[in-house]
Amino acid sequence: MKSPLFLALDIGTSSVRSGIYDCEANVLPETMVKNERHLTATDDGGFEIDAGEAFSQTVQAIDDVVTKLPAEVGQIEHSAASCFWHSLLGIDKEGNPTTKLFAWAETRPAKYVQNLRDDLDEKEIHNRTGCRFHSMYWTAKLLWLSKERPEEFEKTDKWISFCDYLALKFFGKLQTGVSMASGTGIFDIRKNFWDEELLEYLKISEEKLPEIVENDNETFQLNEEYANRWKVLQDARWFLAIGDGAGNNIGANCVRRDKAALMIGTSGAMRVAFEGEVPAKIPEGLWCYRIDRKRLIIGGALSDGGGLYGWLKKNFRLKKNDDKTEAKIEKRKADQHGITFLPFLAGERSTGYHDFAEGAIIGLRHAHDKIDVVQAALESVAYRFAEIYEQLNEVLEIKEIIASGGALRESPIWTQIICDTLAQNMNLPATREASSRGVVLLASEAIGEIEDIAKLETPEGRRFKFNPENHKIYKKARERHEKFYEMLVS
C-alpha cells in the first residue's frame, strides 16, 4: 500500500460500502465492508428511509472498517465518498429532519410532473439544468411536498441531499459540491449555481438550500465527537461526496469523450464522462450532470436492471439455477421467442421519462416457457440501452464501452446480448467496487498524487465481441419493441 491512505465510502440505496485504499486506488482487501440495507417502498409509490437510520448505517460502515484495520496501519490521511444522486431531505434550524429521506425511485410526486410541463418550458430547462421533469428530481418532489405535506414544507429550514446531511453531522457545516447539486434538477450546470427560474416557481429561496463550495477540492475535518470515535481518522481531510454514477465512471477509467461506461447493478446506466463544455443541445432523452467544475457526465439511466433479473428469478423460481438459466439462454437464438417485453416494472427514466410507465409482456403463447420470458426481458433492457447509446452518439463519438456492475459480472450472456444489440465490442474488467475506486482516484488527483485521471488505462478484462448476425436480428426485434413502447407507454 502506497501512502497516503484513504477511507472510501460508497453510499447506495441498497448498501453502504467502505474500505481503505492507497493513493493508486489499491484496496486493502481485509478492510472491505458491505452492509446491505433496504429502503421502504410504500403502497402509494414512496421510496424512503428515516434519515437517522440512514446516517446510523453509514456510521456503522465506518465503525466496521476501523475495527478491521491491521495494527500496522496508522493514520488515514484522507476520505472520499460517492453517494446516490437525487435524494431529498428537509431539516429544521437545529438540523433535525422534518421529512423522510426520499430517494430516486420515489414516484408519489409523479402526478405533479404534468403541472411542471404545463407551466414551464421543459426543453429550455432541460438544456439549462441537464434534467427533464420527472418524479426523481427535486422539481416534482418539492412541488408534491408543498401541495400535499404543507406542514412539513413550512417547518423545513433547508432542503438537502443525504450526503449534505452527512457533512452537517460529521463536520458541522452544511455545504455541497456541484456534483451532488447537479443531480437535483434545480441547478444550472453552466453557471454552476441554483437555477433562479425554478427557485422562483417552487417558492424556494437560495437560503433554503445548502451552500455550494467554490473550490471543488475543498476538504473538511471531523468534529470533536467523530474525531474521538475514530482516532485513525481524527486528522483526515474529507472531500465532499460526488454522485455514485460519476464515481463509477472514474473507477472504470472512463473519463474520455470516446469511452462509455455501461453499468448494471440494481438499476442500469450508460454514461460518458469528460472534461469540457456542456453540449450546446443536450439530447432530449439524456441527462447531464457535473463531476466537478471542469468535468461533465452525460448519459441515461434505466430503473430496471439487475433488480428486474432478480424479480424474474424470484417469481419464476430460478434463484438457485442461475448457471442453468444462463446455459439455456445461450443455446437459444437471438429473439427466438418473438416475445416483446417492456422493462418498466419500476417506471421509466431514460429515455422517455414516463413516470407512470409499467411493465408488459406481449406475444405469449402456450409454447413459451419461463426461459423465453427471461431471455426476452434481458434483451429488452439491451434495447433500452441502444436508445441511450444512439442519443449519446448525437453529441459524442463513442469508440469503446467498458462494462461494470455485479449483474453483468454474474451474467456473461446478458453482457453478450447487449454487445450484440449495440454492435459494439465490450470489455468487462475484473475491477470491483468501481465507485469507491473512482472517488479515491479523483481525490488522489486533487492532492497531486495522480497527474490526470483521464490518462489512466482501463484494466484488461473479459472481452466480448459482437455477433453481426445477432445484431441484424436484434435490430428488427427492437423495431417491434419500439412499436409497442409507443403504443403502451407514450
Steps between C-alpha positions, in 0.01 A plus 500: 500500500635839396446794733286703540208278596132572437176396661256451209123504545247389241154587631231337288132430543549123543827502696768707668852392404831610640868411501855626521685584176841637415559799270505273192157360593631162613274367772604335825270195450449409863352845570218478246151534646165460328198556722178433313188698577152552362307819448127481559283474189154620603170394346444848357833511315737625766867405522633631827702446815529676833797738478625399844497136399688574177755701695549221755559252217778721364657539843482122547685442171783725617502330841533163327794613286685652795452175691654302213809719465827308539714614794773633271266753336545840659307816418268514201584826325195549277140394444299509179142394432237437239130519581179427315372793298151662522430450872303770683473570873355792694660619826407769752721778640655260751586250225229253597316320215155635418431236234603150406797463270350457151712310245511480119221242463247722682193518271240681711598837346429362150152655491662846505733444205229606256449821700867579444470428129189718473649794688863496384703444185638152560734502199662825608533389863635159398771669294580732791492253790574174318184350650155426358189529716463172688398382846860419595609866482443773758271697268216248533588394856489854638176575316347183643611583855372857480159382376444183702719542809479875571584463871826319425573749224449800728705352787797441271787747524728329244453252215804275461634174357595215730874561460440864603343363818815292555713812458289684757524215752869419443648847444243739640474675162215489251672516163472306177699459181394559141483124435225436752322830426486417128293189571218696664345638182501858634865580423632691199785281371654784299492770769572246778233645724140440599255575217321829566188431293433167670561638850249777432244253363544264798496792747839395637768757581873434467521517880287184512770303319853394597789728416697384196875487565702724269802267495429149371799368696405653835533259790356479851587339833288303742346682793608407853237228545602295199871581522492338846297207369744424216850581621660384173290760316535792740743687272356380169395749234154414364390583147131568436314213335445477126218314326543123498467482122786744461713293736416187302620653173827615653552163666450327164758742348232650275579872506532570128254619235536180295467255789167398655434310822205262495398385846232266625454465872151519649421756231698578187678791336715594204717808546784695342717720725734758354671833551347784302194716439137402527369400154308781328194274493462207737314210329143493633520146639820553697608679816818699554656550847833621631791314655667830584532840337718371216344159435152393389321168490223442246288192448181318580375283785264201506291430807493127419834322485621231735188557707290380205712186461469438873121537479487245218717254691285534811162473332600230251685312776832515318707639785700182563547424132684804363755295306231272355291799396797666334594177319147459364487857371844465343378204291207695360504727200467875538133600538403135439184542709345799319384645834507874564586594858472860624743530796326767706411321823652797687376763253707670233783747525706529181412549227129585510470598869149360530434491874197275464658247264433139594645169395333281240547164329351482152472201268483210748389161366454152649829394346697756700670418829657704777844501335343670197364774723834546680687518168250755367541710816880506476481591132251779574745670736756486219252680272460780755880533517507520120278808514735665751802400290357659187418826677848515653648469155306810393741713706798267545676228303524188713776261397524281809258367762612381843249280682468484878260403775422181686210404272723489190785320676253233610334476157743476205209416271331831584823686424517321164138587419571870562822476300312348203215751524733801499732348236785612723777288653521528878755450776388372842795555740527299818522824699235511771367788708546744213329790682731472804802466275385802300468741791847403621648564155329841478621595848852378418503729198384789721793457740752454218565127530355438151564735211179446301233233556410514129840353413453187709453182299210264563618165637462208261201279560276261318454610141164469324485521121167575337337254262390678176227242430351541845515876458283477187244294691502735798462801271168362371391391846573846630269648236222278635592604854484870405158455338350360819691753710332783308159335529507410867733754662477821300 
